[in-house]
Amino acid sequence: MSDNAIEISALRKVYAAAGREPEKVALKEVDLDVPAGCIFGLLGPNGAGKSTLINILAGLVTKTSGKVRIWGFDQDVNPRQSRAAIGVMPQELNMDPFFTPRAALEVQAGLYGVPRSQRRTDEILELIGLTDKAGAYARNLSGGMRRRLLLGKALVHHPQILVLDEPTAGVDLELRQTLWTNVRRLNDDGMTIILTTHYLEEAEAMCDEIAIINHGEVVARDRTSTLLGRLESKSLVVHPEGRVPAGLNLPEGVSMERRTDGALVLSYNRNRISAGALLEALREAGVGIADLETEEPHLEEVFLALTSHKGRAA
């Protein structure tokens, strides 16, 4: 196989007209590669096409046209192999309330044709922290425990790729940290992780690379650090010493706000003005500087800049 875990070429999905509802184009000629071994973020506003893309990868939705290769297997030529290479942790908490976690994992492994001798039920129960609940009915598990069980079900067939669809939506901080500890462990062992999330700080902290999808199209795709570097805006936070004169004469294009703690936040275009020029302007205005720091743009700013016009539901 190539260096990519997933290769998508000219992927298109059109939902046919139904009743008074017109034809809906969910994905428009999407080209996307996901490198093997990375944690890859797939971001976009509601209705951008993320769920449609994930469901096509999982074999739950039939594409209209295009090519999808998963772990080197063409989805059209080798559907069973391509499906076996990927595990999906869905956003919805769907499970049989009368199954215990152990039974749920065993049944899921059986559906994938995993021989009993190769099943890792106890190992997975320990990984997701449900060993002590292995015999409890799913209906008696908390929401957080059920979400962990969904992760376990996605791992029963030893997939090379794990897709996490909004895995921390509505969960508490402790469970979120536990989940990310487990995800990093799986990634350290060589598993490729694809993550969708609305928590942009989470994607910024976890993902090696990110693709942003909007209106069914990939509008950006790069390393996380490179995407953050695309914004020209930057902020210099100055903690002044003594009084700050009114009506500071700052270089053109620089905006300033005062924080409640007295700090001055100077926002500027990094490609047009240097931090040195700003500091010189402050000195000339008689502003003493007790301390200063810079603030880099966050992924949220990149996301909003690229998806300022929200698409229709996909």
PAFI-887267 format. One record per residue (C-alpha): residue in one letter; z, x, y. Coordinates in steps of 0.05 Angstrom, whole numbers, plus 5000, padded with zeros to 4 digits. Layout:
N
@res = a&c3 = Z&c1 = X&c2 = Y;
...
This chain:
314
@res = m&c3 = 5000&c1 = 5000&c2 = 5000;
@res = s&c3 = 4993&c1 = 5020&c2 = 5073;
@res = d&c3 = 5049&c1 = 5038&c2 = 5121;
@res = n&c3 = 5054&c1 = 4965&c2 = 5141;
@res = a&c3 = 5097&c1 = 4914&c2 = 5105;
@res = i&c3 = 5056&c1 = 4857&c2 = 5134;
@res = e&c3 = 4985&c1 = 4857&c2 = 5162;
@res = i&c3 = 4959&c1 = 4794&c2 = 5197;
@res = s&c3 = 4888&c1 = 4789&c2 = 5221;
@res = a&c3 = 4855&c1 = 4733&c2 = 5261;
@res = l&c3 = 4907&c1 = 4683&c2 = 5236;
@res = r&c3 = 4893&c1 = 4612&c2 = 5259;
@res = k&c3 = 4929&c1 = 4547&c2 = 5245;
@res = v&c3 = 4905&c1 = 4480&c2 = 5269;
@res = y&c3 = 4942&c1 = 4416&c2 = 5252;
@res = a&c3 = 4894&c1 = 4358&c2 = 5245;
@res = a&c3 = 4896&c1 = 4297&c2 = 5290;
@res = a&c3 = 4943&c1 = 4243&c2 = 5266;
@res = g&c3 = 4940&c1 = 4173&c2 = 5295;
@res = r&c3 = 4942&c1 = 4178&c2 = 5370;
@res = e&c3 = 4965&c1 = 4251&c2 = 5366;
@res = p&c3 = 4908&c1 = 4299&c2 = 5381;
@res = e&c3 = 4891&c1 = 4361&c2 = 5342;
@res = k&c3 = 4943&c1 = 4415&c2 = 5353;
@res = v&c3 = 4927&c1 = 4490&c2 = 5353;
@res = a&c3 = 4991&c1 = 4525&c2 = 5332;
@res = l&c3 = 4964&c1 = 4596&c2 = 5323;
@res = k&c3 = 4903&c1 = 4625&c2 = 5358;
@res = e&c3 = 4871&c1 = 4686&c2 = 5324;
@res = v&c3 = 4937&c1 = 4724&c2 = 5316;
@res = d&c3 = 4933&c1 = 4798&c2 = 5298;
@res = l&c3 = 4999&c1 = 4830&c2 = 5280;
@res = d&c3 = 5024&c1 = 4888&c2 = 5237;
@res = v&c3 = 5097&c1 = 4898&c2 = 5217;
@res = p&c3 = 5114&c1 = 4970&c2 = 5198;
@res = a&c3 = 5150&c1 = 4979&c2 = 5132;
@res = g&c3 = 5224&c1 = 4996&c2 = 5137;
@res = c&c3 = 5236&c1 = 4971&c2 = 5208;
@res = i&c3 = 5275&c1 = 4914&c2 = 5239;
@res = f&c3 = 5221&c1 = 4873&c2 = 5274;
@res = g&c3 = 5235&c1 = 4819&c2 = 5325;
@res = l&c3 = 5190&c1 = 4758&c2 = 5331;
@res = l&c3 = 5208&c1 = 4724&c2 = 5396;
@res = g&c3 = 5181&c1 = 4666&c2 = 5436;
@res = p&c3 = 5201&c1 = 4600&c2 = 5469;
@res = n&c3 = 5209&c1 = 4536&c2 = 5430;
@res = g&c3 = 5142&c1 = 4512&c2 = 5405;
@res = a&c3 = 5108&c1 = 4580&c2 = 5413;
@res = g&c3 = 5086&c1 = 4583&c2 = 5340;
@res = k&c3 = 5140&c1 = 4627&c2 = 5309;
@res = s&c3 = 5160&c1 = 4576&c2 = 5256;
@res = t&c3 = 5088&c1 = 4563&c2 = 5237;
@res = l&c3 = 5077&c1 = 4638&c2 = 5228;
@res = i&c3 = 5139&c1 = 4646&c2 = 5186;
@res = n&c3 = 5122&c1 = 4586&c2 = 5142;
@res = i&c3 = 5052&c1 = 4614&c2 = 5130;
@res = l&c3 = 5083&c1 = 4681&c2 = 5109;
@res = a&c3 = 5130&c1 = 4643&c2 = 5062;
@res = g&c3 = 5073&c1 = 4603&c2 = 5032;
@res = l&c3 = 5101&c1 = 4537&c2 = 5057;
@res = v&c3 = 5043&c1 = 4523&c2 = 5106;
@res = t&c3 = 4969&c1 = 4534&c2 = 5091;
@res = k&c3 = 4933&c1 = 4573&c2 = 5145;
@res = t&c3 = 4868&c1 = 4547&c2 = 5174;
@res = s&c3 = 4834&c1 = 4616&c2 = 5174;
@res = g&c3 = 4849&c1 = 4690&c2 = 5177;
@res = k&c3 = 4878&c1 = 4742&c2 = 5131;
@res = v&c3 = 4951&c1 = 4756&c2 = 5112;
@res = r&c3 = 4973&c1 = 4816&c2 = 5070;
@res = i&c3 = 5045&c1 = 4821&c2 = 5048;
@res = w&c3 = 5068&c1 = 4886&c2 = 5018;
@res = g&c3 = 4996&c1 = 4903&c2 = 5004;
@res = f&c3 = 4979&c1 = 4837&c2 = 4970;
@res = d&c3 = 4926&c1 = 4791&c2 = 5000;
@res = q&c3 = 4958&c1 = 4723&c2 = 5004;
@res = d&c3 = 4892&c1 = 4689&c2 = 4982;
@res = v&c3 = 4878&c1 = 4737&c2 = 4924;
@res = n&c3 = 4949&c1 = 4749&c2 = 4899;
@res = p&c3 = 4992&c1 = 4691&c2 = 4922;
@res = r&c3 = 5048&c1 = 4700&c2 = 4871;
@res = q&c3 = 5056&c1 = 4775&c2 = 4886;
@res = s&c3 = 5054&c1 = 4765&c2 = 4961;
@res = r&c3 = 5105&c1 = 4709&c2 = 4957;
@res = a&c3 = 5151&c1 = 4750&c2 = 4912;
@res = a&c3 = 5152&c1 = 4807&c2 = 4963;
@res = i&c3 = 5185&c1 = 4764&c2 = 5017;
@res = g&c3 = 5250&c1 = 4728&c2 = 5022;
@res = v&c3 = 5264&c1 = 4677&c2 = 5077;
@res = m&c3 = 5332&c1 = 4656&c2 = 5104;
@res = p&c3 = 5315&c1 = 4589&c2 = 5138;
@res = q&c3 = 5348&c1 = 4562&c2 = 5200;
@res = e&c3 = 5364&c1 = 4495&c2 = 5168;
@res = l&c3 = 5425&c1 = 4489&c2 = 5124;
@res = n&c3 = 5390&c1 = 4456&c2 = 5065;
@res = m&c3 = 5425&c1 = 4462&c2 = 4998;
@res = d&c3 = 5450&c1 = 4420&c2 = 4940;
@res = p&c3 = 5521&c1 = 4399&c2 = 4958;
@res = f&c3 = 5542&c1 = 4396&c2 = 4884;
@res = f&c3 = 5521&c1 = 4468&c2 = 4868;
@res = t&c3 = 5570&c1 = 4524&c2 = 4871;
@res = p&c3 = 5547&c1 = 4589&c2 = 4905;
@res = r&c3 = 5541&c1 = 4623&c2 = 4837;
@res = a&c3 = 5500&c1 = 4565&c2 = 4809;
@res = a&c3 = 5456&c1 = 4563&c2 = 4872;
@res = l&c3 = 5440&c1 = 4637&c2 = 4865;
@res = e&c3 = 5426&c1 = 4631&c2 = 4791;
@res = v&c3 = 5380&c1 = 4572&c2 = 4800;
@res = q&c3 = 5343&c1 = 4607&c2 = 4857;
@res = a&c3 = 5334&c1 = 4669&c2 = 4814;
@res = g&c3 = 5307&c1 = 4626&c2 = 4757;
@res = l&c3 = 5257&c1 = 4593&c2 = 4804;
@res = y&c3 = 5230&c1 = 4663&c2 = 4820;
@res = g&c3 = 5227&c1 = 4681&c2 = 4747;
@res = v&c3 = 5280&c1 = 4735&c2 = 4751;
@res = p&c3 = 5304&c1 = 4751&c2 = 4680;
@res = r&c3 = 5379&c1 = 4742&c2 = 4669;
@res = s&c3 = 5387&c1 = 4817&c2 = 4655;
@res = q&c3 = 5359&c1 = 4833&c2 = 4724;
@res = r&c3 = 5399&c1 = 4783&c2 = 4764;
@res = r&c3 = 5449&c1 = 4810&c2 = 4815;
@res = t&c3 = 5490&c1 = 4747&c2 = 4827;
@res = d&c3 = 5558&c1 = 4781&c2 = 4830;
@res = e&c3 = 5531&c1 = 4837&c2 = 4874;
@res = i&c3 = 5500&c1 = 4787&c2 = 4923;
@res = l&c3 = 5563&c1 = 4744&c2 = 4925;
@res = e&c3 = 5603&c1 = 4806&c2 = 4944;
@res = l&c3 = 5551&c1 = 4826&c2 = 4997;
@res = i&c3 = 5554&c1 = 4758&c2 = 5031;
@res = g&c3 = 5630&c1 = 4752&c2 = 5024;
@res = l&c3 = 5632&c1 = 4692&c2 = 4978;
@res = t&c3 = 5662&c1 = 4723&c2 = 4915;
@res = d&c3 = 5726&c1 = 4682&c2 = 4923;
@res = k&c3 = 5684&c1 = 4619&c2 = 4934;
@res = a&c3 = 5636&c1 = 4630&c2 = 4876;
@res = g&c3 = 5661&c1 = 4568&c2 = 4840;
@res = a&c3 = 5670&c1 = 4521&c2 = 4899;
@res = y&c3 = 5621&c1 = 4465&c2 = 4912;
@res = a&c3 = 5574&c1 = 4478&c2 = 4969;
@res = r&c3 = 5595&c1 = 4413&c2 = 5003;
@res = n&c3 = 5665&c1 = 4443&c2 = 5012;
@res = l&c3 = 5640&c1 = 4507&c2 = 5045;
@res = s&c3 = 5644&c1 = 4517&c2 = 5120;
@res = g&c3 = 5580&c1 = 4521&c2 = 5161;
@res = g&c3 = 5587&c1 = 4596&c2 = 5165;
@res = m&c3 = 5595&c1 = 4603&c2 = 5090;
@res = r&c3 = 5534&c1 = 4560&c2 = 5078;
@res = r&c3 = 5493&c1 = 4605&c2 = 5124;
@res = r&c3 = 5516&c1 = 4666&c2 = 5085;
@res = l&c3 = 5495&c1 = 4631&c2 = 5021;
@res = l&c3 = 5425&c1 = 4621&c2 = 5050;
@res = l&c3 = 5422&c1 = 4696&c2 = 5060;
@res = g&c3 = 5443&c1 = 4706&c2 = 4987;
@res = k&c3 = 5389&c1 = 4659&c2 = 4962;
@res = a&c3 = 5336&c1 = 4697&c2 = 5001;
@res = l&c3 = 5356&c1 = 4762&c2 = 4965;
@res = v&c3 = 5358&c1 = 4739&c2 = 4892;
@res = h&c3 = 5287&c1 = 4762&c2 = 4874;
@res = h&c3 = 5294&c1 = 4833&c2 = 4903;
@res = p&c3 = 5245&c1 = 4823&c2 = 4961;
@res = q&c3 = 5218&c1 = 4882&c2 = 5000;
@res = i&c3 = 5216&c1 = 4839&c2 = 5063;
@res = l&c3 = 5270&c1 = 4794&c2 = 5090;
@res = v&c3 = 5256&c1 = 4741&c2 = 5144;
@res = l&c3 = 5315&c1 = 4716&c2 = 5183;
@res = d&c3 = 5299&c1 = 4653&c2 = 5222;
@res = e&c3 = 5352&c1 = 4643&c2 = 5276;
@res = p&c3 = 5406&c1 = 4669&c2 = 5229;
@res = t&c3 = 5463&c1 = 4668&c2 = 5279;
@res = a&c3 = 5448&c1 = 4602&c2 = 5314;
@res = g&c3 = 5514&c1 = 4565&c2 = 5323;
@res = v&c3 = 5558&c1 = 4615&c2 = 5286;
@res = d&c3 = 5621&c1 = 4649&c2 = 5312;
@res = l&c3 = 5624&c1 = 4721&c2 = 5334;
@res = e&c3 = 5659&c1 = 4746&c2 = 5271;
@res = l&c3 = 5606&c1 = 4717&c2 = 5225;
@res = r&c3 = 5551&c1 = 4744&c2 = 5270;
@res = q&c3 = 5579&c1 = 4815&c2 = 5265;
@res = t&c3 = 5587&c1 = 4808&c2 = 5190;
@res = l&c3 = 5515&c1 = 4786&c2 = 5183;
@res = w&c3 = 5488&c1 = 4843&c2 = 5224;
@res = t&c3 = 5529&c1 = 4893&c2 = 5185;
@res = n&c3 = 5497&c1 = 4867&c2 = 5121;
@res = v&c3 = 5428&c1 = 4867&c2 = 5152;
@res = r&c3 = 5434&c1 = 4939&c2 = 5175;
@res = r&c3 = 5458&c1 = 4958&c2 = 5105;
@res = l&c3 = 5397&c1 = 4925&c2 = 5074;
@res = n&c3 = 5352&c1 = 4959&c2 = 5124;
@res = d&c3 = 5384&c1 = 5027&c2 = 5110;
@res = d&c3 = 5366&c1 = 5016&c2 = 5037;
@res = g&c3 = 5293&c1 = 5008&c2 = 5057;
@res = m&c3 = 5285&c1 = 4933&c2 = 5066;
@res = t&c3 = 5239&c1 = 4910&c2 = 5122;
@res = i&c3 = 5273&c1 = 4857&c2 = 5166;
@res = i&c3 = 5237&c1 = 4805&c2 = 5209;
@res = l&c3 = 5282&c1 = 4770&c2 = 5258;
@res = t&c3 = 5272&c1 = 4709&c2 = 5302;
@res = t&c3 = 5328&c1 = 4695&c2 = 5351;
@res = h&c3 = 5342&c1 = 4662&c2 = 5418;
@res = y&c3 = 5397&c1 = 4713&c2 = 5432;
@res = l&c3 = 5355&c1 = 4765&c2 = 5468;
@res = e&c3 = 5413&c1 = 4814&c2 = 5473;
@res = e&c3 = 5416&c1 = 4811&c2 = 5398;
@res = a&c3 = 5342&c1 = 4828&c2 = 5391;
@res = e&c3 = 5350&c1 = 4884&c2 = 5441;
@res = a&c3 = 5408&c1 = 4915&c2 = 5402;
@res = m&c3 = 5379&c1 = 4905&c2 = 5332;
@res = c&c3 = 5303&c1 = 4910&c2 = 5334;
@res = d&c3 = 5262&c1 = 4973&c2 = 5329;
@res = e&c3 = 5199&c1 = 4936&c2 = 5350;
@res = i&c3 = 5186&c1 = 4867&c2 = 5380;
@res = a&c3 = 5128&c1 = 4819&c2 = 5385;
@res = i&c3 = 5131&c1 = 4762&c2 = 5436;
@res = i&c3 = 5089&c1 = 4700&c2 = 5419;
@res = n&c3 = 5072&c1 = 4644&c2 = 5468;
@res = h&c3 = 5022&c1 = 4587&c2 = 5464;
@res = g&c3 = 5005&c1 = 4611&c2 = 5393;
@res = e&c3 = 4984&c1 = 4680&c2 = 5417;
@res = v&c3 = 5018&c1 = 4748&c2 = 5415;
@res = v&c3 = 5027&c1 = 4765&c2 = 5488;
@res = a&c3 = 5064&c1 = 4831&c2 = 5476;
@res = r&c3 = 5079&c1 = 4877&c2 = 5418;
@res = d&c3 = 5111&c1 = 4945&c2 = 5422;
@res = r&c3 = 5173&c1 = 4986&c2 = 5410;
@res = t&c3 = 5234&c1 = 4954&c2 = 5442;
@res = s&c3 = 5245&c1 = 5013&c2 = 5488;
@res = t&c3 = 5172&c1 = 5012&c2 = 5511;
@res = l&c3 = 5174&c1 = 4938&c2 = 5526;
@res = l&c3 = 5236&c1 = 4948&c2 = 5569;
@res = g&c3 = 5200&c1 = 5004&c2 = 5605;
@res = r&c3 = 5142&c1 = 4958&c2 = 5624;
@res = l&c3 = 5182&c1 = 4925&c2 = 5679;
@res = e&c3 = 5176&c1 = 4962&c2 = 5745;
@res = s&c3 = 5240&c1 = 4934&c2 = 5774;
@res = k&c3 = 5304&c1 = 4973&c2 = 5772;
@res = s&c3 = 5372&c1 = 4967&c2 = 5805;
@res = l&c3 = 5418&c1 = 5018&c2 = 5837;
@res = v&c3 = 5491&c1 = 4995&c2 = 5840;
@res = v&c3 = 5529&c1 = 5030&c2 = 5896;
@res = h&c3 = 5604&c1 = 5027&c2 = 5904;
@res = p&c3 = 5613&c1 = 5042&c2 = 5978;
@res = e&c3 = 5669&c1 = 5082&c2 = 6009;
@res = g&c3 = 5696&c1 = 5046&c2 = 6070;
@res = r&c3 = 5661&c1 = 4992&c2 = 6111;
@res = v&c3 = 5587&c1 = 4977&c2 = 6103;
@res = p&c3 = 5550&c1 = 4968&c2 = 6169;
@res = a&c3 = 5516&c1 = 4901&c2 = 6179;
@res = g&c3 = 5440&c1 = 4899&c2 = 6179;
@res = l&c3 = 5424&c1 = 4961&c2 = 6138;
@res = n&c3 = 5355&c1 = 4989&c2 = 6150;
@res = l&c3 = 5328&c1 = 4996&c2 = 6079;
@res = p&c3 = 5258&c1 = 5018&c2 = 6057;
@res = e&c3 = 5206&c1 = 4963&c2 = 6053;
@res = g&c3 = 5207&c1 = 4924&c2 = 5987;
@res = v&c3 = 5281&c1 = 4937&c2 = 5973;
@res = s&c3 = 5328&c1 = 4877&c2 = 5966;
@res = m&c3 = 5403&c1 = 4881&c2 = 5969;
@res = e&c3 = 5460&c1 = 4836&c2 = 5946;
@res = r&c3 = 5535&c1 = 4844&c2 = 5952;
@res = r&c3 = 5578&c1 = 4831&c2 = 5891;
@res = t&c3 = 5647&c1 = 4802&c2 = 5895;
@res = d&c3 = 5677&c1 = 4870&c2 = 5880;
@res = g&c3 = 5643&c1 = 4899&c2 = 5942;
@res = a&c3 = 5588&c1 = 4936&c2 = 5904;
@res = l&c3 = 5518&c1 = 4936&c2 = 5933;
@res = v&c3 = 5461&c1 = 4922&c2 = 5885;
@res = l&c3 = 5395&c1 = 4951&c2 = 5910;
@res = s&c3 = 5334&c1 = 4925&c2 = 5871;
@res = y&c3 = 5270&c1 = 4964&c2 = 5879;
@res = n&c3 = 5203&c1 = 4981&c2 = 5847;
@res = r&c3 = 5212&c1 = 5046&c2 = 5808;
@res = n&c3 = 5139&c1 = 5064&c2 = 5816;
@res = r&c3 = 5140&c1 = 5058&c2 = 5892;
@res = i&c3 = 5209&c1 = 5081&c2 = 5914;
@res = s&c3 = 5255&c1 = 5134&c2 = 5885;
@res = a&c3 = 5330&c1 = 5129&c2 = 5878;
@res = g&c3 = 5335&c1 = 5190&c2 = 5922;
@res = a&c3 = 5300&c1 = 5154&c2 = 5980;
@res = l&c3 = 5348&c1 = 5097&c2 = 5974;
@res = l&c3 = 5409&c1 = 5143&c2 = 5975;
@res = e&c3 = 5381&c1 = 5179&c2 = 6036;
@res = a&c3 = 5372&c1 = 5112&c2 = 6072;
@res = l&c3 = 5444&c1 = 5094&c2 = 6058;
@res = r&c3 = 5469&c1 = 5161&c2 = 6083;
@res = e&c3 = 5429&c1 = 5154&c2 = 6147;
@res = a&c3 = 5460&c1 = 5085&c2 = 6157;
@res = g&c3 = 5529&c1 = 5115&c2 = 6151;
@res = v&c3 = 5547&c1 = 5086&c2 = 6083;
@res = g&c3 = 5595&c1 = 5129&c2 = 6044;
@res = i&c3 = 5586&c1 = 5129&c2 = 5968;
@res = a&c3 = 5647&c1 = 5129&c2 = 5923;
@res = d&c3 = 5608&c1 = 5118&c2 = 5859;
@res = l&c3 = 5540&c1 = 5094&c2 = 5836;
@res = e&c3 = 5503&c1 = 5073&c2 = 5773;
@res = t&c3 = 5434&c1 = 5049&c2 = 5753;
@res = e&c3 = 5417&c1 = 4985&c2 = 5715;
@res = e&c3 = 5356&c1 = 4983&c2 = 5671;
@res = p&c3 = 5318&c1 = 4918&c2 = 5659;
@res = h&c3 = 5339&c1 = 4876&c2 = 5599;
@res = l&c3 = 5295&c1 = 4844&c2 = 5546;
@res = e&c3 = 5309&c1 = 4776&c2 = 5577;
@res = e&c3 = 5271&c1 = 4797&c2 = 5640;
@res = v&c3 = 5211&c1 = 4821&c2 = 5598;
@res = f&c3 = 5213&c1 = 4756&c2 = 5559;
@res = l&c3 = 5214&c1 = 4712&c2 = 5620;
@res = a&c3 = 5159&c1 = 4753&c2 = 5654;
@res = l&c3 = 5113&c1 = 4743&c2 = 5594;
@res = t&c3 = 5130&c1 = 4670&c2 = 5578;
@res = s&c3 = 5140&c1 = 4640&c2 = 5647;
@res = h&c3 = 5095&c1 = 4580&c2 = 5627;
@res = k&c3 = 5124&c1 = 4546&c2 = 5566;
@res = g&c3 = 5075&c1 = 4522&c2 = 5513;
@res = r&c3 = 5071&c1 = 4456&c2 = 5478;
@res = a&c3 = 5107&c1 = 4446&c2 = 5412;
@res = a&c3 = 5074&c1 = 4482&c2 = 5354;
